Amino acid sequence: MLSALRRRKRLLVIAHRGASGYRPEHTLSAYQLALDQGADFIEPDLVATRDGILICRHENALALLNPDDSLILTDSSTDVYRHDEFRNRLTEKSVDGRILRGWFSEDFTLAEIKKLRAVERIPGLRPHNTRYDYLDAIPTFSEVLDLIKSHEERSGNAAGVYPETKHPTYFLEEGTFLNGQKIRFDLGRALVKTLWDLGFTDPRRIFIQSFESANLRTLKNDTLPEFGLEIPLIQLIEADGAPYETVRAGRAEPYQLMIQPAGLSRVARYASGIGPDKSLLIPRDGSNSLSSPTGLLRDAHAVGLEVHAWTFRAENYFLPTPYRTGKNDITHGAIEREFFEFINAGVDGVFSDQPDLAVKMRDA
């Protein structure tokens, strides 16, 4: 199965948090638009509610506050701060070593989560998305799978799902409450069980990803065999830092070691591919221009790993300087030129906030 998945001739277009360049991220509207635009996969990030239901949010933090009680706009994706009945849920927590003050998914039941509405997380860069604020409820993972199946029935397009387990070590320790009792919560097992329960188990239509590695190994060795499934796993890789579970255990194993040939060989024992920060593939130089590719693509392919690069965004703010149009950060620049460089280098897939532009470039 892995050899069939490896080294696809056709570039995979992965809708990063849905078509998040056009709608507030992780909403059914953003996912549906991405499907309509021809994305091969949509990518929901998964966190848990107090009663153990998987919902789609980039973080378990639903909204965060500064010390002066002002809203941190770049870390707030719901309107929970507008709900007086939830003011008493405001709290401070340590999440993967960061002290955060706000409202967190694991303190709300699904029924309470459904009272909230999604808002644009980066309104300063995407003011056009704010016109859709408060229109969408927070979706469950089950609702996303139903959406994909409904889209297939209507259009014949059998798209896939590319879920990420967010903070799996944190959720194991923080736990959730079932039947009034606090239990450890395994995001990976809950994810696979949801796929199983809804009959969405075709390995050609699923990737499971994580920045941590221990939970991927657990999925590979324990959880997937328990359900009789073989689903490809993707090791996400930051440009800096280390998987949190290794930091938590006092033996940080930097991502920089993971991208060396020996590290990639170890990753290939449990994963089908890597999802690296694109700067690890083609860095930018001191003038914010793309420089020459590193050896990471070559080395990953040499041990049979697919390479899905993140994240491609059309706004000038995110682009190399030569590809920008004008001086306004929110204006769309020549993202096609950036796509071309990475496609030409040999990536197998791209995560994009504007999947329509990736599809257009891929099909050109």
N, C-alpha and C positions, 0 to 999 in steps of 0.2 A: 504493500500500500504506500509506503513512504517513497519508494522509487518512482511510483506513478505520480505522486504529488510534486516531486522535486523537479526543479528546473523547467517550469512551465514555459511554453513558447509564447503564451499570451500574458501580458502584464496584468496582474490583479489590481483592481481599483477598490480600495477599502474606504468607505465613507466614514471619516473620523468623527465619531459622536453624531452620526447622521450627516446631512448636508448642513453642517453647523456654520458655514459661511453665510447662509441665507435664512436660517431659522435658529431660535434658541436651542442649544445643544441638548442632546438626550431627551428629545420629545418625539412623540409619534409623528408629528408634522415634519420634523427634520429627517426622521428615518424614511417616511413615505416619499418625501421629495428626493432623497438619495436613491431610492429604488426606481422612481420615475426617471431619474437622470441616467440610469443604467449602471449603477455601482454593482460590482460583483459581490461585495460583502458590506454589511453595515456593522458598525462597531459600538456595542453598548458596554459601558463600564458598569460593573455590578457591585453594589453594597447591600447591606441587610437592614431590615426593619427590626423593631423590638420583638415582633412575633415571628421572625425568621423567614420573611419573604424577600426575595431578591428584587431590588428596584434599580433603575438606571440613573445613576448620577456619576459625575466625574470624581467626586469625593463623597465620603460619608458626611462631611460638613455641608449642611444645607444652606447656611449663610454664616458669615463670620464678621466679628466686630473689631474695630480698632480699640485701643485703650480709652479713647474719648467717647466710646459708644457709637461712633460713626460706622457706617457699613463699609466693609472691604469689598468694593465692586467686583474685583477680579477673582474673588473667592465665594461669591454668592450666586447660586443658580435657582433659588426658589424665593417666594415671597413670605417665608415663614416669619420674618421680622415684622410683618404687617398684621399678624394674628395675635391679638391680645390674650387669647386663651392659651397660647403657648409661650407666653413670656416667662413662665416659671421653668421652662425647659432650657433656658439660657444657662450655659455652664462652661467650664474650662476643662480641657482634656489634653493629654499628651498623645499625639497620633504620630507614630513612627518617629518619635524623638522631637516633634514640633509641639510647642505649647500653643493651643488654639482656644479661642473663646467664641462660642457661638451655639448653633443648634445642630444636632447630629442625628443621622438616620436611625441609629440603634436605640434612640430614646423615644421613638414614635412607632405606634402600630401602623399597619398598612391603612386602616380606616382613617387614621389621623393624617397620614401622608397624602391621602387622596383629597384632603381639604386644601392642600397647597397648590400653587400654580408655578410653572416654570417662568424664569426671566432670563434675559440675555446676560451671560456671565462677563463679557468684555464690552460693555456698551460704549466705552470710549473709542474703540476701534471698529465697532459694528453698530453704529447708531440706528441703521436701517432695520436691524433685527428687533429693536425695542418696540416696534409697532406690533409685534406678536407677543409681547409680554402679557402674562396672566391668561392666555388663551388655552394653554395645554396643561393637563394634569401630569403628575409624575408617573411614568409608565413602569409597570412591572416587566420582568424578563419574559414572563409568559405572554404578556400582551405583545411584546416585540416579535416573538416567534409566531403568534397568530397573525400579526401584520404581514410578515414575510410569506406565510402560507396563503393568505388572502390575495396578496399581490400576485403570487404565482398562478392562482386560479383565474384571476382576471386577465393577466397579461401573458402567461406562459413563461415568464422570466423566473427561473429557479435560482434566486439569489441565496447567498449564505449569510451566516452570522459569525461574528468574530469577537466574542465577549472577553473582557478583561476582569480578572478578580482583583479588586482594589483592597489593599491592606489586609491580606489574608492572615498574617500573623497577629495583627491587631484584633481582628474579629475572633480568632481562636481564644485570645486572652480576655477580650471585653465580653464576648458571648452575647447571647440573646435570651429572651424569656419565652419558654414554651410551657403551657399549662401552669403558668405562675412560677416556674422554676428556672433559674439561670443556668444555661448550658453553654459549653464551648460551641462555637459555630464555625463549621468548615464550609467556606464559600465554594471551594472547588466541588465538593460532593453535592452541595445544593444545586450548583449549576448543572452538573451532569444528570442529577435526578430530574430536574426540570426538563432537560432535553429528552430524557427517557420517557417521562410521563406524557409529554406532548408528541411523542413519536418523531422528533426531529433529530435523527441520529445518523444521517448520511455523512460519512467522514469527508466527502468531497465538498460539503457545504458548511463545514465548521472548522474554525481554528479556536483554540483556547490560549490566551496569552496572560503573562504576568511579569512584573518586574522582580518578583521574588522567584527563587529557584526551588526551595524545599517543597512548596505546594505543587509545583509542576512535577517533581519527582513522585510525590504522593499520588497525583493523578495518574501518572504513567504506571506506577508499580502496584497501586492498591485500588483506587477508585474506578478507573476505566475497566480493569479486569473484572471487578465486582459486577459491573453491568454488562460485561461481555462486549465492550466497545473499544475501538482503536481510533481515537480522534487525534489529529495532529496538534502538537503543542508548540507554542512560540515563546522563546525567552526574550523578553524585552530588555533593552540595554541602554542605560543612560550614558551620557558623555563622561560623567563623573560619579563619584559615590560608589555604593555597594548594595546588594540586595539586603533589605532591612533585617531579615531574620538572622543574617550573619552578623550584622551590627548589634542586634539585640542580644546575641549569644556571646558578644565580646570577642569575636574572631572575624572582623570585617574582611570580606573577600572582594576586592575592588572589581568593578566592571572592566577596568583596563586589563586585568589578568584574564578575564573571560573572553576578550576578543583576540588574545594571542592564540597561535595555532594549537597549543596544548589545551588551552581553555576551551576553544571551539570543539575540539575532539571530545572533551567531557560533556559539553552541552549536547552534542550529537547523540549521546547515549540515551537521552530522555526527550529531546525536542526534535521537531522536524525543521525548525527554522529559527532565525533570530529577527527581532524587530529593533534595529539600532536607531538611535538618534542619527539623522542624516549627516550630521557633521563628522561622524566617525567614518563615513564613507567618502565624502568629498568635503574637506574642511574649507573654511573661509580664511583668507589671509588678512593682513592688517588693514587693508582698504575695504574689507567686507565684500570681497569678490571671491568666487569659487576658485580654489586652487586645484592641484592634481589629486586624483583619487588615491586613497590609501590602499593597502593590500587586503583590507578586511573582506571585500566582496570575493576576491580570488580565494582567500583562505577558507571562508565559510563554504563556498561552493566545493572546494576540494574535499571537505569532509561530509558533503551531502546535505548541507543546510540551505534552505531557501532564505532569502534576504528581503524583508519588507521594511522599507524605510519610512520614518516619520519625522516631522509632519509638514506637509506642503500646504501653504496658505497664500492666497493671492494678494493680500494687502501689502502695500509698500513696506510697512513696518517689519514684516517678516522676511522680505526678499533681499538677496544680495544687492548691493548698491547699483551695479550696472543694469539690473533688471527693473528698477523702479521707474514709475511714470510720474513726473512732477515731484513735489516735496511734501504733499499731504500724506500722512501715515495711513489713512483709511482708503486711499485710492488703490484700485487694483493695478498691479504692474504686470510685467511680462513673465508670468509664472510659467508659461509654455517653455520658455528658454531654460528655466530651472528643471522642469520635468525632463526636457530633452537630455540634459547632461547626465541625469541619474539613470534614465532609460538606456542611454547610450553606454553607460558604465556597466549595465547588466543587472540592475535590481530586478527582483521577481514580482514585487508589489510595492504600491505606494499608499500611504495613509494621507487623505486629503480632506480639508474642510470644504472644498469646492469640487465634489466628485465629477460634476459635469465637465469641468475643464480637464481633469485627468482622463476621463473617457474620450474626450475629443482629441487629446494629444496621443493617447494610446492607439486610437483607431485611425489617426491621420496616416 
